[in-house]
Amino acid sequence: GDVTYGHRFLSSGALKVASVDDYYQKIRKNFVIVDPAERRALIKSQVENIAAAEGGIASLDEELLTEVTYLVEYPTALAGKFEEKYLELPAELVITPMREHQRYFPVVSAAGQLMPVFITVRNGNDEYIDTVRYGNERVLRARLADAGFFFAEDRKVPLADRVKDLKTVVFQEGLGTMYDKTQRIEKLAGAIAAEIGVSDDSRPVIQRAAYLAKADLVTAAVYEFTELQGTMGREYAKLSGEEAPVADAIFEHYLPRFAGDILPASRPGKVISIADKLDNIVATFSRGLIPTGSQDPYALRRQALGIVNIIIEARWQLSLAKLLGQTMELLAIDNLSRPKLTVEIKEFFALRLRNVLSDENIRYDIIDAVMAG
C-alpha cells in the first residue's frame, strides 16, 4: 500500500506516501532516520561530543556501536553518572554491566582511567531527557551494587580454595566435571611444555596457572557476568597472592575469545590455551558433536583456529597426532574409536590451517604442496 508509519510514540499517525523522495521526507519529519549509516554517524558524533563535554573520551566499542545503531530509529545520546566508589572495583567489573547488559558507552580520562560517567542512546528526541537519565542511572546503580557485593564476597575465599568446588560443575555430559577437566589441562599443559622445551624454572608457573585456570567459574561475579571468566580469575589470583605470571596466564588461556581478538602474550598463557582448547575439541568430537555447515554451538572452529594461530605466532613445532593421542588418553577414549577420531580432528585442523594460509594470500598450489606433507 501507500501508507507507512513513523516513530511509534512521536509520529503523527498514518503517513500517505506519494513517491520514494516523499517517503524519506515524511518519515524523517516523523522521527525515523532510515539510513543506518547516517544513524551510526549521528550516534558516534553525539557520544563523542557528550564525552568531551564531560571531560573524557568515549570508549566506542564497534560491535556495541553497530548494535545500538539498529536498536534505535531516532537517536538522542545522553550522559548519566554513578557513584565514584564503584571505581574501586576492577574496571571490567564496572564496564561489563554497562556495555553488555545495558548497552552503555563507558567514558575514560585522557590517561585511560574509567570515569564515573556513562553515555546511553534513547530512541526519540530530547523531551523529558532528565527522566530518562534518572531511570538509566537507577538501573545501573542496582547492577553496580550487585557487582560490588559479588566482588566483596568472592574476595573472602582465596582462588586456590575454590578449585575443589569445580567438582560440582559438569563439563560435558559423560565427560566428568570441570575439576576433571582441570586435571587434564594440568597434564596436557605439562606435556606441551616438555614438547617445546620449556625450562624447568618456568614449569611451576604453567602448572600453577593450569590448576587455577577454571577456578573463577565458581565465583559469584563470573556466575552473574559470564563474560568475565578469566578476567576475574586474573584479578582474584593477584588478590590471593599468586605471582603475576600465573595471574596473567589464567586470563590469557581464554584467548583468542573472538575473531580478531589478541593472542596470549606469555608462554604459560599460550601453553594452557592450547591445552584447554584441545581438550574441548577432542571431548566434543568424541561425543559426535562435530561442526557441520553453519552449526558450531561449541565454537570449535574458533578454538581450532586459535590453536593454529598461537602455534604459528610462537613458531613452535608440535605434533598434532601426538597431542591428540595424549588428549584421548586423558579423556579415556577407547582404543577402537581413536583412529577414526584422529582422522576427523586432523582434517578439521587442516581446513583451519588452509584458511590461515589463504588469508595470507599464499597460492593454492603452494598450500596444497605444503599440506600434502
Secondary structure, DSSP 8 states (H G I E B T S, - for coil): --EEE--TTTS-SEEE--SHHHHHHHHHHTT----HHHHHHHHHHHHHHHHHHTTSEE---HHHHHHHHTT-SSEEEEEEE--GGGGGS-HHHHHHIIIIIT--EEEE-TTS-EEEEEEEEEES-STTHHHHHHHHHHHHHHHHHHHHHHHHHHTTS-GGGGGGGGGGSB-STTS-BHHHHHHHHHHHHHHHHHHTT--TTTHHHHHHHHHHTTGGGGSHHHHH-GGGTTHHHHHHHHHTT--HHHHHHHHHTT---STT-----SHHHHHHHHHHHHHHHHHHHHTT---BTTB-TT-HHHHHHHHHHHHHHHT----HHHHHHHHHHHTT--TTTHHHHHHHHHHHHHHHHHHHHHHTT--HHHHHHHHH-
